[in-house]
């Protein structure tokens, strides 16, 4: 059956409108949506000489790099301290590693700080909720799988250089995703203070994520 020409014109207009509508809806769905840090699983290259490994932390870019010479073994987004409670700049060494660590001071005593890697008294890298802006009291929060892999790769005595920027920011750092745990629903407190939080962390996961 052949339709009159005006029906063809109407059909084309409807198809175009639907197509544009779909494109608009797809674009809208992507804007402002970033994956939770629990989905981020950075590759880890094996070091040729573990004694030559060091950590570089960029507070300006909120990036952490595990390097051996000029070779980047691991790169990941992270969260650092705010302007009022900054992550200390300078050169340190990781001198204490504790897998099962909890916050001892208030507020939030008992809060898990899994994969704790301390480089200055009361300052360390550990698992935590990551946001695309400085949000900590000075510690460095890492995605769960980043924390797991970094913890396995460093040892007491591993140097860590903390600066506002590092050369890697302009290379591999620019390719990293934006992670935002801000919209993530808060897990129940009874989970956070349970042993299960450490059992899950050992598997590279957190709660139901």
C-alpha positions, 0 to 999 in steps of 0.5 A: 500500500502506498501512503500519500506524500504528506504521511511520509513527511510526518513519519520522517519528522517523527523519526527524527524527533524520536532519534534526537530525543534518544540522543538527548536522553543518552547525553543527559544520563551520562552527564555528571555520572561517575563510577564509584571507587569500588568499581575501579581496578587499576592494573599493577605491574610487577617491579623488577627491583622492589627496593627501587619502588617508590610512591608519588602522591599528587595533592593537586591532581589527587593522584597516587602513582607507584613507580620504579624509576620512570616506569609507572607500576600503578596509577589511581585517583585518590582523595587528599586533605582539605585546605584546613587540614591538608595532607602534609607535603614532603618526602617520607617513608612508609614505616607502618602497614596494618591491614585491620586498622580502625579509627581510635579518636572521636568522632567516628571511633571504630571506623575502618581504615583498612590497608593502613600505610602510615608515612607520618604520625597519624597520617597514612594511605588507606581505603576510604570513600573517594571524591573528586575534590579534597575531603579528608582530614589529611590522610589519603583515601584510596579505592578498595582495590587500589589500597589492596594492590598498593598495600601488597607492593610497598613495604616498610621503608618504601619512600613516598614523595608528596607534592602539589604535582608530579610529572605523571599528572600530565601523562598517565594521570590525565587518563584516569577516571573521575571517581565519586563516592558522594552519592553512594548510600551509607552502609549500616554502622553495624557493618562498618564496625563488624569483622565482615568489613575486613573479610570483604576488603581482603577480597577487594570488595566493600559491602555490597558493591 
